[in-house]
C-alpha cells in the first residue's frame, strides 16, 4: 500500500476531463499538492494508505472554480453603492475609499473576500487592484491571497489620463506604474500560487503612450494583460473622441490584441469585433451579476464562445455585486444568456461549468495544471453535498451545481492538496475574528472617507 496524504472517497467525481467523464462511487488520491490517482473507490482503497480520508458519500466532487475577475478591496465598500449609476458610485464611494485605504484594511477586506471564494468552491482568482495609495497595500492584498491558500494572479490598474472624473490620486506617470510592476515581479516571481499581471482600467483611462508601453512591457517580459473593455458605450464614445476609432479598432490598430490579453466584460460588441477577438486569441471574462447590477447589459458570451473565444467566469468586485458568490454566478450566468437569446436552449449547464473551470484555467495559462480532476494536475477541488432541500432530488450533478446549489452546499474545499474548508469550517484562518475586524474596518473607513454619506443615519450600523 502506497502512503498518500489525502483520499476523497465514495463520491461522484465530476472530472471535467476531455470526455467529461463522471465516476460514480469514485475516489481521488492526493500526494502533496497533486492528484496522483483517480478512479473507482474500491480500486483506490486497495492501492493507498492515506494519512487522512474524507468520506464524501452522497456528494459530488468538482474541480475548483476559477474566478477570472475581481477587485478584493471592494469587499470593504460592499453595500455602499446600490442603485447608483456607475459614475456617481465611482465618485461617491470608490474614489474616497481608494484614496484612504490602509494596508491593514486592504488585508482584512481581501481575506474576507478570499474566505467567500473558499466557501463557494473557488480555488483560483485574478485580482485587479486599484485602491493603492502606497506600496504596502500591494503587499497586503497579495499576502491575503497567499495566506488564504488560494491561487492568484495579482494586477494593479495603470491610469495616467482622465476626462471622465477619476480621482486624481489614482493617476501616475506610466514609468511609475511599470517600475512598481517590475518591483512586484521581482518579489513575487511567477509560480503556481502567485504571479503579477499588468492591468489597464479601460482604454480611456490611459494615454496612447501608456497603452503602447504597457503592451510592449507585456510582450518583452511574457506578462499577461487585463483591461475592462466595452462594459458599456462609454469606451467607444471616449476613444472615438480621442482617436477617431471605436475602442477595439483602436486596440487592434496599435497591436494590443493578443492571446495574453484578458478583456473584461465585452458587453457592447459587434459581430465583426467578436470575430476579431477570436482571431487574435483574446480571452474574455463574463461577469453576469455585475453586468446586471450596473445595468450594463447582456454580454454576447454564447456568440463569443461559438466564434472560438476562450470565456471565463468572474464575480467582479463586491462593490458591483454585493458578494463574491461564484455558485450564484454560475446560475445567473446561464439564465442571463437565456434571457438575452429568449431561448432556454442557447446554453446548458455543462457549458457554464466549462467556463468556470477549464476556461479559467486556459485564461491563466494553467490548462495543464488546473481546471479538471486528472492525474498529474494540482489537487484543487470542492465537494458539494447533495442532501439539502434546495438540491434534492439530484439527477445530474452538473445541472444540480449550476441551477440548484448554493454556497451553503459546499462542504469541503481543497487547494493545492490543502483542506481549506472541512465540514463547512474554515481550517487555517480564524474566520470569526477576520469578519469581526473587517466589519469594524469597513465602518471606520466609510466614516473617514465619507463613502457612507448616502446611507441613511437611521439605518447605519454602530461601530
Ligand atoms: Zn471589474
Boltz pocket constraint, residues with backbone or C-beta under 6 A from the ligand:
constraints:
  - pocket:
      binder: B
      contacts: [[A, 69], [A, 70], [A, 71], [A, 128], [A, 228], [A, 264], [A, 316], [A, 317]]
      max_distance: 6.0
